[in-house]
Amino acid sequence: MGERVAWQRIAPHLLKRETAAERVVWYWDDGPLVAGGLLLWLDGAGHVVGFQLTHTPFPGTREYLADWRAGGSLRCGQVGDGEGGLHRKMAPIVRYERPDARRLAALAAYFARNAAALEPGHRAAVAAALGGGDEASAARPRRARGVVHAVSGKNGGRGAGIAATRKALAA
């Protein structure tokens, strides 16, 4: 079997800053059998405040995603290609799902195979979030994300977001 291609860091000048307070670091792997990548959001001090890890295992065409932001929980999902809808050339759509232990383990294993490309602090923060604990960022103050809405599910709330619909139907 041929030698595996590890993550390559995308040149920073090619990436757009989403906010002035954060910078983005992108690692990409587009090997012949396995594809994926890691987007890191770093604060001014260089600490990881969020990431998106994607992986398309071989054999297969489905792309899986783990998404995490400081102060929140790890979310897992599938990335749809946007094709097959009513409109052509739609942007990819992430469908978040209940975390599947096998998929999460596959994402964590993919990360572990490529983690040597990251700085040690970044590697530890992502590994901690993938492992369910967040010891790496526990010592840092967390960014305010807004009020947790138990009913709507906003900002980490657990509601389904259909309370208003139920209320209207009951009236």
Secondary structure as GFF3:
##gff-version 3
##sequence-region A 1 171
A	DSSP	beta_strand	8	9	.	.	.	ID=ss1
A	DSSP	three_ten_helix	12	14	.	.	.	ID=ss2
A	DSSP	beta_strand	23	30	.	.	.	ID=ss3
A	DSSP	beta_strand	35	42	.	.	.	ID=ss4
A	DSSP	beta_strand	48	56	.	.	.	ID=ss5
A	DSSP	beta_strand	63	69	.	.	.	ID=ss6
A	DSSP	beta_strand	75	80	.	.	.	ID=ss7
A	DSSP	beta_strand	93	97	.	.	.	ID=ss8
A	DSSP	alpha_helix	101	114	.	.	.	ID=ss9
A	DSSP	three_ten_helix	115	117	.	.	.	ID=ss10
A	DSSP	alpha_helix	120	130	.	.	.	ID=ss11
A	DSSP	alpha_helix	135	138	.	.	.	ID=ss12
A	DSSP	three_ten_helix	154	156	.	.	.	ID=ss13
A	DSSP	alpha_helix	163	170	.	.	.	ID=ss14
###
